[in-house]
């Protein structure tokens, strides 16, 4: 059977070229990410930036491996299934079912070995470009260089080989199980695509995704808001949709068919819908790259935008200030006020002179000055953890901060107590060992416990427990009916001698609200960039391959009276319809993932806005549709270059 497998590869290599390219490029993409990860791991310690780079490359490597495995499995499965007539001939020639299975697996092993080797070579060539890009955009430290480690190539090679064998295993077993006469008579029909095992596995993956989300919501909803979680969790839904595509695709095709304009609902439209709804394996192979591209893009961009919008909304809901004063840096000196410079400097944790000047602003109802500091708190299990905190005046904190209170009263904050979030596992009245910023130790009583939230729901202490802290924010609330314009002018006049900046609440929130910075979006590009390029190449490759397999079908259409232009339009319309089906499945996965993120925000008591990723999903879908037109139309025209009678006789 090995000799048959070698002969089959030698004679059928054009039809297997698509599967070869899909696997080789998938292995190359995985190897590039793993080589970048090895370079980051081998680099000299570089602080938090290097740790973030390792995490980003690890996530990107996992996403790359998943995308390539998903697409390759779909491509290889289709490549095996479309050879059912050949397998039927082997069975008629006396081959047993086990021999047919061994032949197919041997082909996959040989093809996978060659493709994985080529992919590792391409990955080794592409890794320096990734390293240069990481250093060029500032994501990698200076001196970041490619790694000479061999383990990334070994991991990519064996992963590719495993994916190749696993991708054909189920299809080979199904091909060997079909009887010779049945295989010959049904070779061109997509029957039995949704087997009982496939249905149960797809439903099982859906149930697994639901259980994981429900468990996280019940135990640790904040984990659902982490980048690693909302990047990898959609993979369960993507696999489930891929397995259930024979059930979902015909339904979506019928729905889309009802939405077609009247002029497209004639015989050509019916034929397009019939082809897409009946050739389920071809539809699944074409829709798979689109599904994974749209789902990952929508899930990652949507979750990132939703969490960012929630943080910004939470920051706005945590203060009742009308004006916010931002003091100058510690090196700044007062200007225009000689009486201030003549006064002796006294070390104070807050700038009392600026605060006193602001208290004289007409129409002022309340003022709260806070300063950042560092503390080390001992958790209930005895582990000491450093954390950020803010020094605040209890009266101002109570008047201006809208804290998510769970227990206690922030007004009870004094020099012997602190306010902290619930994540520390402490209760009101409990004593907490604390190490202050200057290294001094004390024990503070818990005055109040706050909800964890997303933003600045941190630890609060008084100035006595924040030695050396300097005020970085002074919030002002005006009395009802006060002239806000006049109050703003007076506050700026009072703050001008100290070099402080006075902002309205809206301006301060716009300037300081959490947002997705440049590095965050670069990490998104790192995770999705190569995956999207790969899915685009895989889509083009699958469209060209599946169209080439329809030579006889297209010739019969020509013999039935269709013109060459009509056949090209029909194939192109079918490709567009199938790509749309894949995009809709990807949007369904995106909606489910964003619903999970929205539920996690609601459980945490944080604002839960909807930040729908219309733009990135629209761009990916538009790119897939454009590829469908650019690949399907020329491929169909190329297939029609042969006379219909000659092509139909083959």
Helices and strands as residue ranges (DSSP letters): H 2-11, H 13-42, H 48-81, H 84-92, H 97-136, H 151-177, H 180-185, H 196-219, G 221-225, H 227-232, H 234-243, H 245-259, G 262-264, H 267-278, H 280-317, E 323-326, H 338-341, H 352-359, E 364-378, E 384-392, H 394-400, E 405-408, G 410-412, E 417-421, G 422-424, E 431-435, E 441-450, E 459-461, G 463-465, E 471-478, H 484-496, E 501-504, H 505-512, H 518-548, H 551-559, H 564-603, H 614-639, H 644-649
